[in-house]
């Protein structure tokens, strides 16, 4: 692994330092930025991906995403991760950040964006073994049944209301179930 991350403090301000993924000696009080994208369709479904067998948390479901690399902004990293994992291409300006979740060494930014017209999901088998468009209520069901990757439990507990509000507010005529 030769990925470098910019280190940030608890408020998201860059410290001016970088850290190589996998190295020991993580600096106390430092974080790296993790980004994830909830892509939604006009029919109210959202894209979930199932992690590849070779990945940590293999075989469980999540929203596409990963770590921002050194020099990347959150939206740029989110677009890159989405493209790498699913082939869905959005511009950074199309993303809306709905919230941030703090983990032990990461600040996780969750973005939403409407599926671009004519997009075709083609999962990268090194990252994703399957994908599915599911209802908002199905995301909750998967979270509650434990088939979402473990880190997603607390992330969704904190951020899911903002995600559903953002999606529903985008298209008022549709009715969604978020419980």
C-alpha positions in Angstrom: 0.0 0.0 0.0 1.5 3.3 -1.0 -1.4 5.6 -0.3 -0.7 8.8 1.6 -3.3 10.6 3.6 -3.4 14.3 4.6 -3.8 14.5 8.4 -6.5 16.8 9.8 -7.4 17.8 13.3 -10.8 17.1 14.9 -12.4 20.1 13.3 -11.2 19.0 9.8 -8.4 21.6 9.5 -5.3 20.2 7.8 -2.3 19.7 10.1 0.3 20.0 7.2 1.4 16.4 7.8 0.8 13.2 5.8 0.7 9.6 6.9 1.2 6.5 4.7 -1.6 3.9 5.0 -0.5 0.8 6.9 2.4 2.5 8.7 2.6 2.3 12.5 2.6 5.2 14.9 -0.6 7.0 14.1 -0.3 10.5 15.6 -2.5 11.1 18.6 -5.4 13.5 17.9 -5.0 13.2 14.1 -7.6 12.0 11.6 -7.8 11.3 7.9 -10.8 12.0 5.7 -13.1 9.2 4.6 -15.7 9.9 2.0 -18.8 8.1 1.0 -21.6 8.7 -1.5 -25.3 7.8 -1.4 -26.4 7.9 -5.0 -30.2 8.1 -5.4 -32.5 7.5 -8.4 -35.7 9.3 -9.4 -37.6 6.3 -8.2 -36.3 6.8 -4.7 -33.9 3.9 -4.6 -30.2 4.3 -3.5 -27.1 2.4 -4.6 -25.5 -0.1 -2.1 -22.4 -2.1 -2.9 -21.3 -5.4 -1.4 -17.7 -5.5 -0.4 -15.4 -7.9 -2.3 -14.2 -11.1 -0.5 -10.6 -9.8 -0.3 -11.6 -6.6 1.5 -11.9 -5.9 5.2 -15.6 -6.5 6.2 -16.0 -8.9 3.2 -19.4 -9.7 1.9 -21.3 -6.9 3.7 -23.1 -3.9 2.2 -22.2 -0.2 2.3 -22.3 3.0 0.3 -19.4 3.4 -2.1 -16.5 5.3 -0.7 -13.0 5.3 0.8 -10.2 7.5 2.0 -9.3 10.8 0.5 -5.7 10.7 -0.8 -3.2 13.4 0.0 -4.0 16.6 -1.9 -7.7 15.6 -2.6 -10.7 17.6 -1.3 -13.6 15.6 0.1 -15.9 16.0 -3.0 -13.0 15.1 -5.4 -12.2 12.0 -3.4 -15.9 11.0 -3.2 -16.2 11.3 -7.0 -13.0 9.3 -7.5 -14.1 6.5 -5.1 -17.6 6.3 -6.7 -16.1 6.1 -10.2 -13.5 3.5 -9.2 -15.9 1.2 -7.4 -19.0 1.5 -9.5 -18.2 3.4 -12.8 -20.9 6.0 -11.9 -19.5 9.4 -12.7 -20.6 12.6 -10.9 -19.0 16.0 -10.7 -17.9 17.3 -7.3 -20.5 20.2 -7.7 -23.3 17.6 -7.9 -22.5 16.3 -4.4 -24.3 17.6 -1.2 -22.5 16.8 2.1 -25.2 15.8 4.5 -23.0 15.2 7.5 -19.8 14.2 9.2 -19.2 11.3 11.6 -16.1 11.1 13.8 -14.4 7.8 14.3 -11.2 6.9 16.2 -8.8 8.0 13.4 -11.2 9.2 10.6 -13.7 11.9 9.9 -16.3 10.4 7.6 -18.1 12.8 5.3 -21.3 11.4 3.7 -22.5 13.0 0.5 -25.7 12.5 -1.6 -26.1 13.0 -5.3 -28.8 12.1 -7.9 -27.8 9.4 -10.3 -26.6 11.0 -13.5 -28.7 10.2 -16.6 -27.4 7.3 -18.7 -25.1 6.0 -15.9 -24.3 2.3 -15.9 -23.1 0.6 -12.8 -20.1 -1.6 -13.5 -18.6 -2.8 -10.3 -14.8 -3.2 -9.9 -14.4 -6.8 -8.8 -11.4 -5.9 -6.7 -13.6 -3.6 -4.6 -17.2 -4.7 -5.1 -18.7 -8.2 -5.5 -22.3 -7.0 -6.0 -24.5 -3.9 -6.1 -28.2 -3.2 -5.7 -30.6 -0.3 -5.9 -32.7 -0.5 -2.7 -35.4 1.6 -1.1 -34.6 3.9 1.8 -36.5 1.5 4.1 -34.4 -1.4 2.9 -31.2 0.4 3.9 -32.7 0.6 7.4 -33.6 -3.1 7.3 -30.1 -4.1 6.2 -28.6 -1.9 8.9 -30.8 -3.4 11.6 -30.2 -7.0 10.4 -26.4 -6.6 10.5 -25.7 -7.0 6.8 -24.2 -3.6 6.5 -20.4 -3.3 7.2 -19.9 -2.8 11.0 -18.7 0.8 10.7 -22.0 1.7 9.1 -24.1 1.0 12.2 -23.1 4.1 14.1 -22.6 6.1 10.9 -26.2 5.5 9.8 -27.5 6.0 13.3 -26.1 9.5 13.2 -26.4 10.5 9.6 -29.3 8.6 8.1 -32.0 11.1 9.0 -30.1 13.9 7.2 -29.6 11.6 4.2 -33.3 10.8 3.9 -34.3 14.4 4.5 -31.9 15.5 1.7 -33.2 13.0 -0.8 -36.9 13.6 0.0 -36.5 17.4 -0.1 -35.0 17.1 -3.6 -38.2 15.5 -5.0 -41.3 16.4 -2.9 -43.9 14.6 -5.0 -42.5 11.2 -4.2 -43.3 9.5 -1.0 -40.5 7.7 0.9 -40.3 5.5 3.9 -37.3 6.2 6.0 -38.2 4.3 9.2 
